[in-house]
Amino acid sequence: MSRLKNALRIVENIEAVKLSGKWNVLAKNDLIERYTKNERVGELSFKQIDEHNFYAEISNKATLMEKEHKIRSHTKGLERHAYAPEMNRLHFLNGKTASTPQQKEIESAVKYLAHSLGRDRINKLLNNN
């Protein structure tokens, strides 16, 4: 029962965050789904839930989702090196490439770049200039 109570409290806290925009709404929905399915939610105290910064978590998640989408939508393919995976590179539609060491799938390479590069660097990489 405590898992259900905690999940409901988390959902209330997430819903209380007033952020607009496509990515913020998607991030909120994703976090609600993740927290309501997580079995360990029952181990949290109400104090921990209430003190958690859901605004920052939603904002960070939205930024990450937006960066992943942008990278994914400009991706042409992944160059993989069987004997030197540290040389793997993600290729973009504009002809540019980005180093994605150890990444063997396009999706993991996209996530790697979204986590490791800022918005400005991603925009520069994906622009035709």
Phi and psi in radians as a Rosetta constraint file:
Dihedral C 1 N 2 CA 2 C 2 CIRCULARHARMONIC -1.167 0.35
Dihedral N 2 CA 2 C 2 N 3 CIRCULARHARMONIC -0.543 0.35
Dihedral C 2 N 3 CA 3 C 3 CIRCULARHARMONIC -1.098 0.35
Dihedral N 3 CA 3 C 3 N 4 CIRCULARHARMONIC -0.762 0.35
Dihedral C 3 N 4 CA 4 C 4 CIRCULARHARMONIC -1.143 0.35
Dihedral N 4 CA 4 C 4 N 5 CIRCULARHARMONIC -0.773 0.35
Dihedral C 4 N 5 CA 5 C 5 CIRCULARHARMONIC -1.075 0.35
Dihedral N 5 CA 5 C 5 N 6 CIRCULARHARMONIC -0.782 0.35
Dihedral C 5 N 6 CA 6 C 6 CIRCULARHARMONIC -1.130 0.35
Dihedral N 6 CA 6 C 6 N 7 CIRCULARHARMONIC -0.722 0.35
Dihedral C 6 N 7 CA 7 C 7 CIRCULARHARMONIC -1.076 0.35
Dihedral N 7 CA 7 C 7 N 8 CIRCULARHARMONIC -0.742 0.35
Dihedral C 7 N 8 CA 8 C 8 CIRCULARHARMONIC -1.121 0.35
Dihedral N 8 CA 8 C 8 N 9 CIRCULARHARMONIC -0.681 0.35
Dihedral C 8 N 9 CA 9 C 9 CIRCULARHARMONIC -1.161 0.35
Dihedral N 9 CA 9 C 9 N 10 CIRCULARHARMONIC -0.694 0.35
Dihedral C 9 N 10 CA 10 C 10 CIRCULARHARMONIC -1.110 0.35
Dihedral N 10 CA 10 C 10 N 11 CIRCULARHARMONIC -0.791 0.35
Dihedral C 10 N 11 CA 11 C 11 CIRCULARHARMONIC -1.042 0.35
Dihedral N 11 CA 11 C 11 N 12 CIRCULARHARMONIC -0.746 0.35
Dihedral C 11 N 12 CA 12 C 12 CIRCULARHARMONIC -1.042 0.35
Dihedral N 12 CA 12 C 12 N 13 CIRCULARHARMONIC -0.776 0.35
Dihedral C 12 N 13 CA 13 C 13 CIRCULARHARMONIC -1.139 0.35
Dihedral N 13 CA 13 C 13 N 14 CIRCULARHARMONIC -0.699 0.35
Dihedral C 13 N 14 CA 14 C 14 CIRCULARHARMONIC -1.175 0.35
Dihedral N 14 CA 14 C 14 N 15 CIRCULARHARMONIC -0.768 0.35
Dihedral C 14 N 15 CA 15 C 15 CIRCULARHARMONIC -1.123 0.35
Dihedral N 15 CA 15 C 15 N 16 CIRCULARHARMONIC -0.481 0.35
Dihedral C 15 N 16 CA 16 C 16 CIRCULARHARMONIC -1.236 0.35
Dihedral N 16 CA 16 C 16 N 17 CIRCULARHARMONIC -0.368 0.35
Dihedral C 16 N 17 CA 17 C 17 CIRCULARHARMONIC -1.273 0.35
Dihedral N 17 CA 17 C 17 N 18 CIRCULARHARMONIC 2.104 0.35
Dihedral C 17 N 18 CA 18 C 18 CIRCULARHARMONIC -1.726 0.35
Dihedral N 18 CA 18 C 18 N 19 CIRCULARHARMONIC 1.630 0.35
Dihedral C 18 N 19 CA 19 C 19 CIRCULARHARMONIC -2.243 0.35
Dihedral N 19 CA 19 C 19 N 20 CIRCULARHARMONIC 2.341 0.35
Dihedral C 19 N 20 CA 20 C 20 CIRCULARHARMONIC -1.862 0.35
Dihedral N 20 CA 20 C 20 N 21 CIRCULARHARMONIC 3.012 0.35
Dihedral C 20 N 21 CA 21 C 21 CIRCULARHARMONIC 1.860 0.35
Dihedral N 21 CA 21 C 21 N 22 CIRCULARHARMONIC 2.589 0.35
Dihedral C 21 N 22 CA 22 C 22 CIRCULARHARMONIC -0.942 0.35
Dihedral N 22 CA 22 C 22 N 23 CIRCULARHARMONIC -0.878 0.35
Dihedral C 22 N 23 CA 23 C 23 CIRCULARHARMONIC -1.222 0.35
Dihedral N 23 CA 23 C 23 N 24 CIRCULARHARMONIC -0.595 0.35
Dihedral C 23 N 24 CA 24 C 24 CIRCULARHARMONIC -1.179 0.35
Dihedral N 24 CA 24 C 24 N 25 CIRCULARHARMONIC -0.701 0.35
Dihedral C 24 N 25 CA 25 C 25 CIRCULARHARMONIC -1.128 0.35
Dihedral N 25 CA 25 C 25 N 26 CIRCULARHARMONIC -0.791 0.35
Dihedral C 25 N 26 CA 26 C 26 CIRCULARHARMONIC -1.085 0.35
Dihedral N 26 CA 26 C 26 N 27 CIRCULARHARMONIC -0.697 0.35
Dihedral C 26 N 27 CA 27 C 27 CIRCULARHARMONIC -1.142 0.35
Dihedral N 27 CA 27 C 27 N 28 CIRCULARHARMONIC -0.750 0.35
Dihedral C 27 N 28 CA 28 C 28 CIRCULARHARMONIC -1.047 0.35
Dihedral N 28 CA 28 C 28 N 29 CIRCULARHARMONIC -0.816 0.35
Dihedral C 28 N 29 CA 29 C 29 CIRCULARHARMONIC -1.102 0.35
Dihedral N 29 CA 29 C 29 N 30 CIRCULARHARMONIC -0.708 0.35
Dihedral C 29 N 30 CA 30 C 30 CIRCULARHARMONIC -1.103 0.35
Dihedral N 30 CA 30 C 30 N 31 CIRCULARHARMONIC -0.759 0.35
Dihedral C 30 N 31 CA 31 C 31 CIRCULARHARMONIC -1.181 0.35
Dihedral N 31 CA 31 C 31 N 32 CIRCULARHARMONIC -0.683 0.35
Dihedral C 31 N 32 CA 32 C 32 CIRCULARHARMONIC -1.058 0.35
Dihedral N 32 CA 32 C 32 N 33 CIRCULARHARMONIC -0.796 0.35
Dihedral C 32 N 33 CA 33 C 33 CIRCULARHARMONIC -1.088 0.35
Dihedral N 33 CA 33 C 33 N 34 CIRCULARHARMONIC -0.776 0.35
Dihedral C 33 N 34 CA 34 C 34 CIRCULARHARMONIC -1.115 0.35
Dihedral N 34 CA 34 C 34 N 35 CIRCULARHARMONIC -0.782 0.35
Dihedral C 34 N 35 CA 35 C 35 CIRCULARHARMONIC -1.229 0.35
Dihedral N 35 CA 35 C 35 N 36 CIRCULARHARMONIC -0.637 0.35
Dihedral C 35 N 36 CA 36 C 36 CIRCULARHARMONIC -1.276 0.35
Dihedral N 36 CA 36 C 36 N 37 CIRCULARHARMONIC -0.400 0.35
Dihedral C 36 N 37 CA 37 C 37 CIRCULARHARMONIC -1.604 0.35
Dihedral N 37 CA 37 C 37 N 38 CIRCULARHARMONIC -0.222 0.35
Dihedral C 37 N 38 CA 38 C 38 CIRCULARHARMONIC -1.373 0.35
Dihedral N 38 CA 38 C 38 N 39 CIRCULARHARMONIC 2.137 0.35
Dihedral C 38 N 39 CA 39 C 39 CIRCULARHARMONIC -1.196 0.35
Dihedral N 39 CA 39 C 39 N 40 CIRCULARHARMONIC -0.453 0.35
Dihedral C 39 N 40 CA 40 C 40 CIRCULARHARMONIC -1.388 0.35
Dihedral N 40 CA 40 C 40 N 41 CIRCULARHARMONIC -0.083 0.35
Dihedral C 40 N 41 CA 41 C 41 CIRCULARHARMONIC -1.019 0.35
Dihedral N 41 CA 41 C 41 N 42 CIRCULARHARMONIC -0.561 0.35
Dihedral C 41 N 42 CA 42 C 42 CIRCULARHARMONIC -1.125 0.35
Dihedral N 42 CA 42 C 42 N 43 CIRCULARHARMONIC -0.316 0.35
Dihedral C 42 N 43 CA 43 C 43 CIRCULARHARMONIC -1.429 0.35
Dihedral N 43 CA 43 C 43 N 44 CIRCULARHARMONIC -0.181 0.35
Dihedral C 43 N 44 CA 44 C 44 CIRCULARHARMONIC -1.466 0.35
Dihedral N 44 CA 44 C 44 N 45 CIRCULARHARMONIC 2.579 0.35
Dihedral C 44 N 45 CA 45 C 45 CIRCULARHARMONIC -1.581 0.35
Dihedral N 45 CA 45 C 45 N 46 CIRCULARHARMONIC 2.796 0.35
Dihedral C 45 N 46 CA 46 C 46 CIRCULARHARMONIC -1.053 0.35
Dihedral N 46 CA 46 C 46 N 47 CIRCULARHARMONIC -0.604 0.35
Dihedral C 46 N 47 CA 47 C 47 CIRCULARHARMONIC -1.092 0.35
Dihedral N 47 CA 47 C 47 N 48 CIRCULARHARMONIC -0.778 0.35
Dihedral C 47 N 48 CA 48 C 48 CIRCULARHARMONIC -1.082 0.35
Dihedral N 48 CA 48 C 48 N 49 CIRCULARHARMONIC -0.731 0.35
Dihedral C 48 N 49 CA 49 C 49 CIRCULARHARMONIC -1.131 0.35
Dihedral N 49 CA 49 C 49 N 50 CIRCULARHARMONIC -0.814 0.35
Dihedral C 49 N 50 CA 50 C 50 CIRCULARHARMONIC -1.199 0.35
Dihedral N 50 CA 50 C 50 N 51 CIRCULARHARMONIC -0.496 0.35
Dihedral C 50 N 51 CA 51 C 51 CIRCULARHARMONIC -1.523 0.35
Dihedral N 51 CA 51 C 51 N 52 CIRCULARHARMONIC -0.194 0.35
Dihedral C 51 N 52 CA 52 C 52 CIRCULARHARMONIC -1.211 0.35
Dihedral N 52 CA 52 C 52 N 53 CIRCULARHARMONIC 2.462 0.35
Dihedral C 52 N 53 CA 53 C 53 CIRCULARHARMONIC -1.570 0.35
Dihedral N 53 CA 53 C 53 N 54 CIRCULARHARMONIC 1.503 0.35
Dihedral C 53 N 54 CA 54 C 54 CIRCULARHARMONIC -1.207 0.35
Dihedral N 54 CA 54 C 54 N 55 CIRCULARHARMONIC -0.527 0.35
Dihedral C 54 N 55 CA 55 C 55 CIRCULARHARMONIC -1.017 0.35
Dihedral N 55 CA 55 C 55 N 56 CIRCULARHARMONIC -0.862 0.35
Dihedral C 55 N 56 CA 56 C 56 CIRCULARHARMONIC -1.136 0.35
Dihedral N 56 CA 56 C 56 N 57 CIRCULARHARMONIC -0.714 0.35
Dihedral C 56 N 57 CA 57 C 57 CIRCULARHARMONIC -1.104 0.35
Dihedral N 57 CA 57 C 57 N 58 CIRCULARHARMONIC -0.752 0.35
Dihedral C 57 N 58 CA 58 C 58 CIRCULARHARMONIC -1.146 0.35
Dihedral N 58 CA 58 C 58 N 59 CIRCULARHARMONIC -0.790 0.35
Dihedral C 58 N 59 CA 59 C 59 CIRCULARHARMONIC -1.072 0.35
Dihedral N 59 CA 59 C 59 N 60 CIRCULARHARMONIC -0.790 0.35
Dihedral C 59 N 60 CA 60 C 60 CIRCULARHARMONIC -1.120 0.35
Dihedral N 60 CA 60 C 60 N 61 CIRCULARHARMONIC -0.748 0.35
Dihedral C 60 N 61 CA 61 C 61 CIRCULARHARMONIC -1.119 0.35
Dihedral N 61 CA 61 C 61 N 62 CIRCULARHARMONIC -0.720 0.35
Dihedral C 61 N 62 CA 62 C 62 CIRCULARHARMONIC -1.113 0.35
Dihedral N 62 CA 62 C 62 N 63 CIRCULARHARMONIC -0.744 0.35
Dihedral C 62 N 63 CA 63 C 63 CIRCULARHARMONIC -1.079 0.35
Dihedral N 63 CA 63 C 63 N 64 CIRCULARHARMONIC -0.778 0.35
Dihedral C 63 N 64 CA 64 C 64 CIRCULARHARMONIC -1.114 0.35
Dihedral N 64 CA 64 C 64 N 65 CIRCULARHARMONIC -0.757 0.35
Dihedral C 64 N 65 CA 65 C 65 CIRCULARHARMONIC -1.100 0.35
Dihedral N 65 CA 65 C 65 N 66 CIRCULARHARMONIC -0.705 0.35
Dihedral C 65 N 66 CA 66 C 66 CIRCULARHARMONIC -1.145 0.35
Dihedral N 66 CA 66 C 66 N 67 CIRCULARHARMONIC -0.757 0.35
Dihedral C 66 N 67 CA 67 C 67 CIRCULARHARMONIC -1.117 0.35
Dihedral N 67 CA 67 C 67 N 68 CIRCULARHARMONIC -0.750 0.35
Dihedral C 67 N 68 CA 68 C 68 CIRCULARHARMONIC -1.064 0.35
Dihedral N 68 CA 68 C 68 N 69 CIRCULARHARMONIC -0.762 0.35
Dihedral C 68 N 69 CA 69 C 69 CIRCULARHARMONIC -1.080 0.35
Dihedral N 69 CA 69 C 69 N 70 CIRCULARHARMONIC -0.786 0.35
Dihedral C 69 N 70 CA 70 C 70 CIRCULARHARMONIC -1.090 0.35
Dihedral N 70 CA 70 C 70 N 71 CIRCULARHARMONIC -0.795 0.35
Dihedral C 70 N 71 CA 71 C 71 CIRCULARHARMONIC -1.109 0.35
Dihedral N 71 CA 71 C 71 N 72 CIRCULARHARMONIC -0.832 0.35
Dihedral C 71 N 72 CA 72 C 72 CIRCULARHARMONIC -1.029 0.35
Dihedral N 72 CA 72 C 72 N 73 CIRCULARHARMONIC -0.706 0.35
Dihedral C 72 N 73 CA 73 C 73 CIRCULARHARMONIC -1.283 0.35
Dihedral N 73 CA 73 C 73 N 74 CIRCULARHARMONIC -0.241 0.35
Dihedral C 73 N 74 CA 74 C 74 CIRCULARHARMONIC -1.895 0.35
Dihedral N 74 CA 74 C 74 N 75 CIRCULARHARMONIC 0.096 0.35
Dihedral C 74 N 75 CA 75 C 75 CIRCULARHARMONIC -1.457 0.35
Dihedral N 75 CA 75 C 75 N 76 CIRCULARHARMONIC 2.358 0.35
Dihedral C 75 N 76 CA 76 C 76 CIRCULARHARMONIC -1.733 0.35
Dihedral N 76 CA 76 C 76 N 77 CIRCULARHARMONIC -0.748 0.35
Dihedral C 76 N 77 CA 77 C 77 CIRCULARHARMONIC 3.111 0.35
Dihedral N 77 CA 77 C 77 N 78 CIRCULARHARMONIC 3.099 0.35
Dihedral C 77 N 78 CA 78 C 78 CIRCULARHARMONIC -2.069 0.35
Dihedral N 78 CA 78 C 78 N 79 CIRCULARHARMONIC 2.210 0.35
Dihedral C 78 N 79 CA 79 C 79 CIRCULARHARMONIC -1.590 0.35
Dihedral N 79 CA 79 C 79 N 80 CIRCULARHARMONIC 2.062 0.35
Dihedral C 79 N 80 CA 80 C 80 CIRCULARHARMONIC -2.000 0.35
Dihedral N 80 CA 80 C 80 N 81 CIRCULARHARMONIC 2.466 0.35
Dihedral C 80 N 81 CA 81 C 81 CIRCULARHARMONIC -2.048 0.35
Dihedral N 81 CA 81 C 81 N 82 CIRCULARHARMONIC 1.946 0.35
Dihedral C 81 N 82 CA 82 C 82 CIRCULARHARMONIC -1.064 0.35
Dihedral N 82 CA 82 C 82 N 83 CIRCULARHARMONIC -0.666 0.35
Dihedral C 82 N 83 CA 83 C 83 CIRCULARHARMONIC -1.804 0.35
Dihedral N 83 CA 83 C 83 N 84 CIRCULARHARMONIC -0.023 0.35
Dihedral C 83 N 84 CA 84 C 84 CIRCULARHARMONIC -2.545 0.35
Dihedral N 84 CA 84 C 84 N 85 CIRCULARHARMONIC 1.161 0.35
Dihedral C 84 N 85 CA 85 C 85 CIRCULARHARMONIC -1.089 0.35
Dihedral N 85 CA 85 C 85 N 86 CIRCULARHARMONIC -0.267 0.35
Dihedral C 85 N 86 CA 86 C 86 CIRCULARHARMONIC -1.223 0.35
Dihedral N 86 CA 86 C 86 N 87 CIRCULARHARMONIC -0.185 0.35
Dihedral C 86 N 87 CA 87 C 87 CIRCULARHARMONIC -1.744 0.35
Dihedral N 87 CA 87 C 87 N 88 CIRCULARHARMONIC 0.089 0.35
Dihedral C 87 N 88 CA 88 C 88 CIRCULARHARMONIC -1.045 0.35
Dihedral N 88 CA 88 C 88 N 89 CIRCULARHARMONIC 2.496 0.35
Dihedral C 88 N 89 CA 89 C 89 CIRCULARHARMONIC -2.426 0.35
Dihedral N 89 CA 89 C 89 N 90 CIRCULARHARMONIC 2.493 0.35
Dihedral C 89 N 90 CA 90 C 90 CIRCULARHARMONIC -1.670 0.35
Dihedral N 90 CA 90 C 90 N 91 CIRCULARHARMONIC 2.248 0.35
Dihedral C 90 N 91 CA 91 C 91 CIRCULARHARMONIC -1.762 0.35
Dihedral N 91 CA 91 C 91 N 92 CIRCULARHARMONIC 2.460 0.35
Dihedral C 91 N 92 CA 92 C 92 CIRCULARHARMONIC -1.942 0.35
Dihedral N 92 CA 92 C 92 N 93 CIRCULARHARMONIC 2.822 0.35
Dihedral C 92 N 93 CA 93 C 93 CIRCULARHARMONIC -1.063 0.35
Dihedral N 93 CA 93 C 93 N 94 CIRCULARHARMONIC -0.471 0.35
Dihedral C 93 N 94 CA 94 C 94 CIRCULARHARMONIC -1.457 0.35
Dihedral N 94 CA 94 C 94 N 95 CIRCULARHARMONIC 0.050 0.35
Dihedral C 94 N 95 CA 95 C 95 CIRCULARHARMONIC 1.632 0.35
Dihedral N 95 CA 95 C 95 N 96 CIRCULARHARMONIC -0.158 0.35
Dihedral C 95 N 96 CA 96 C 96 CIRCULARHARMONIC -1.424 0.35
Dihedral N 96 CA 96 C 96 N 97 CIRCULARHARMONIC 2.845 0.35
Dihedral C 96 N 97 CA 97 C 97 CIRCULARHARMONIC -2.337 0.35
Dihedral N 97 CA 97 C 97 N 98 CIRCULARHARMONIC 2.827 0.35
Dihedral C 97 N 98 CA 98 C 98 CIRCULARHARMONIC -2.399 0.35
Dihedral N 98 CA 98 C 98 N 99 CIRCULARHARMONIC 2.418 0.35
Dihedral C 98 N 99 CA 99 C 99 CIRCULARHARMONIC -1.199 0.35
Dihedral N 99 CA 99 C 99 N 100 CIRCULARHARMONIC 2.251 0.35
Dihedral C 99 N 100 CA 100 C 100 CIRCULARHARMONIC -2.328 0.35
Dihedral N 100 CA 100 C 100 N 101 CIRCULARHARMONIC 1.215 0.35
Dihedral C 100 N 101 CA 101 C 101 CIRCULARHARMONIC -1.022 0.35
Dihedral N 101 CA 101 C 101 N 102 CIRCULARHARMONIC 2.416 0.35
Dihedral C 101 N 102 CA 102 C 102 CIRCULARHARMONIC 1.238 0.35
Dihedral N 102 CA 102 C 102 N 103 CIRCULARHARMONIC -0.027 0.35
Dihedral C 102 N 103 CA 103 C 103 CIRCULARHARMONIC -1.515 0.35
Dihedral N 103 CA 103 C 103 N 104 CIRCULARHARMONIC 2.148 0.35
Dihedral C 103 N 104 CA 104 C 104 CIRCULARHARMONIC -1.824 0.35
Dihedral N 104 CA 104 C 104 N 105 CIRCULARHARMONIC -0.194 0.35
Dihedral C 104 N 105 CA 105 C 105 CIRCULARHARMONIC -2.193 0.35
Dihedral N 105 CA 105 C 105 N 106 CIRCULARHARMONIC 2.633 0.35
Dihedral C 105 N 106 CA 106 C 106 CIRCULARHARMONIC -1.029 0.35
Dihedral N 106 CA 106 C 106 N 107 CIRCULARHARMONIC -0.783 0.35
Dihedral C 106 N 107 CA 107 C 107 CIRCULARHARMONIC -1.078 0.35
Dihedral N 107 CA 107 C 107 N 108 CIRCULARHARMONIC -0.716 0.35
Dihedral C 107 N 108 CA 108 C 108 CIRCULARHARMONIC -1.207 0.35
Dihedral N 108 CA 108 C 108 N 109 CIRCULARHARMONIC -0.573 0.35
Dihedral C 108 N 109 CA 109 C 109 CIRCULARHARMONIC -1.184 0.35
Dihedral N 109 CA 109 C 109 N 110 CIRCULARHARMONIC -0.694 0.35
Dihedral C 109 N 110 CA 110 C 110 CIRCULARHARMONIC -1.085 0.35
Dihedral N 110 CA 110 C 110 N 111 CIRCULARHARMONIC -0.827 0.35
Dihedral C 110 N 111 CA 111 C 111 CIRCULARHARMONIC -1.094 0.35
Dihedral N 111 CA 111 C 111 N 112 CIRCULARHARMONIC -0.700 0.35
Dihedral C 111 N 112 CA 112 C 112 CIRCULARHARMONIC -1.021 0.35
Dihedral N 112 CA 112 C 112 N 113 CIRCULARHARMONIC -0.842 0.35
Dihedral C 112 N 113 CA 113 C 113 CIRCULARHARMONIC -1.174 0.35
Dihedral N 113 CA 113 C 113 N 114 CIRCULARHARMONIC -0.705 0.35
Dihedral C 113 N 114 CA 114 C 114 CIRCULARHARMONIC -1.086 0.35
Dihedral N 114 CA 114 C 114 N 115 CIRCULARHARMONIC -0.647 0.35
Dihedral C 114 N 115 CA 115 C 115 CIRCULARHARMONIC -1.318 0.35
Dihedral N 115 CA 115 C 115 N 116 CIRCULARHARMONIC -0.589 0.35
Dihedral C 115 N 116 CA 116 C 116 CIRCULARHARMONIC -1.690 0.35
Dihedral N 116 CA 116 C 116 N 117 CIRCULARHARMONIC -0.270 0.35
Dihedral C 116 N 117 CA 117 C 117 CIRCULARHARMONIC -2.021 0.35
Dihedral N 117 CA 117 C 117 N 118 CIRCULARHARMONIC 2.537 0.35
Dihedral C 117 N 118 CA 118 C 118 CIRCULARHARMONIC -1.414 0.35
Dihedral N 118 CA 118 C 118 N 119 CIRCULARHARMONIC 2.966 0.35
Dihedral C 118 N 119 CA 119 C 119 CIRCULARHARMONIC -1.011 0.35
Dihedral N 119 CA 119 C 119 N 120 CIRCULARHARMONIC -0.761 0.35
Dihedral C 119 N 120 CA 120 C 120 CIRCULARHARMONIC -1.071 0.35
Dihedral N 120 CA 120 C 120 N 121 CIRCULARHARMONIC -0.757 0.35
Dihedral C 120 N 121 CA 121 C 121 CIRCULARHARMONIC -1.158 0.35
Dihedral N 121 CA 121 C 121 N 122 CIRCULARHARMONIC -0.693 0.35
Dihedral C 121 N 122 CA 122 C 122 CIRCULARHARMONIC -1.121 0.35
Dihedral N 122 CA 122 C 122 N 123 CIRCULARHARMONIC -0.800 0.35
Dihedral C 122 N 123 CA 123 C 123 CIRCULARHARMONIC -1.058 0.35
Dihedral N 123 CA 123 C 123 N 124 CIRCULARHARMONIC -0.735 0.35
Dihedral C 123 N 124 CA 124 C 124 CIRCULARHARMONIC -1.112 0.35
Dihedral N 124 CA 124 C 124 N 125 CIRCULARHARMONIC -0.712 0.35
Dihedral C 124 N 125 CA 125 C 125 CIRCULARHARMONIC -1.156 0.35
Dihedral N 125 CA 125 C 125 N 126 CIRCULARHARMONIC -0.635 0.35
Dihedral C 125 N 126 CA 126 C 126 CIRCULARHARMONIC -1.585 0.35
Dihedral N 126 CA 126 C 126 N 127 CIRCULARHARMONIC -0.224 0.35
Dihedral C 126 N 127 CA 127 C 127 CIRCULARHARMONIC -1.297 0.35
Dihedral N 127 CA 127 C 127 N 128 CIRCULARHARMONIC 2.704 0.35
Dihedral C 127 N 128 CA 128 C 128 CIRCULARHARMONIC -1.360 0.35
Dihedral N 128 CA 128 C 128 N 129 CIRCULARHARMONIC -0.152 0.35
